[in-house]
């Protein structure tokens, strides 16, 4: 048994203080781009306190009016799943959603350190029960994202529980250290100027997305082992809105995902046909799904199978009418630093930026160029990304004239 004092020492050895300083500067100055007199919300696991304290200090140095810190204790979530009355598990405290809406009214910045729930936390619990407790996910998130009221960013923090899932062969301190080395690389903190490195990468993403938009595609087709899927697009679906970045309604530019490597758009929720096999395990609120396979008809997921914990996703897809339809389709090429590591992180933020992916549930409005298409996008209280890309999966674009053009072959762009 490792006592608390010794464990704290191990963490100090594993996490370089200078790395946390650089990371906080990247998150506050580039990810959320905190402004003078802005309210800043920070959400994190308790273990992330060393980084949270740096974020708070930097936010106040930049003139923040107030920094509100909320820690999410994942073990409390597990206790609820194990012990609370079954019919209470879907109840969400109303003040949690009101907090998000109030932050939107204040045009705040929001920083989330992930994962709030470590992968596999709910292993051994009833998947049907665990799926009912969707916290810390909140449906109000989709409103503040679509109305662009909050400058938000999500960034990873290496906790022991997460590190031991990624590196099960290592001792706890060594696993945390190994995970931090990976995070330093994928967040470009190993560059002399991380912000400049991200500016250049965002430009590359925007240029690739612009080339896709020039093709005026009607659909995307994915073909690979266990996969033959066609995802229809809306007439004004666009990839090249801001190249990995976003801008609030008040003009603050921020980076929603840090790191990010994806080109994404909003599909037509009624035009997905075929079968798809996930290429990476998927964590759904603490339940790990492996071997995920989904069959779509007329845009709806009519069959969901997995080697483990399929019921967790089935329950999520039964949340509302839009939960079983697609709200996002994203392409990731072989230049992704995350993908080149060849590692599965069991964390959507990282895994979705290592491989092309789809998302069941709510759609983003800002990739839609024509307001007339907005009533057609998918609406739901959930948004669950799952990875479908690999070097073995070929992605083609179907033009409005019916021609099929190769887009990604062996992870390399063909356009």
Secondary structure, DSSP 8 states (H G I E B T S, - for coil): ---HHHHHHHHHHHS-HHHHHHHHHHIIIIIS---TT-EEEEEE-GGGHHHHHHHHHHHHHTT-SEEEEEE--HHHHHHHHHHS-GGGTT---HHHHHHHHHHHHTT-EEEEEE-SS-TTTTTTS-HHHHHH--TT--THHHHHHHTT-SEEEEEE---HHHHHHHTTTS-HHHHHHHHHHHHHHHTTTTSTTHHHHHHHHHHHHHHHHHHHHHT-EEEEEEEETTEEEEEEE-TTB-S-SSTT-EE-TTS-EE-SEES---EEE-EEEEEEEEEEE-SS-EEETTEEEBS-EEEEETTEEEEEE-SB-HHHHHHHHTSSGGGGBEEEEEE--TT-HHHHTT---S-HHHHTTTS-EEEEE---STTBS-GGGGGGS---S-EEEEE---TT-EEEEEETTS-EEEEEETTEE--
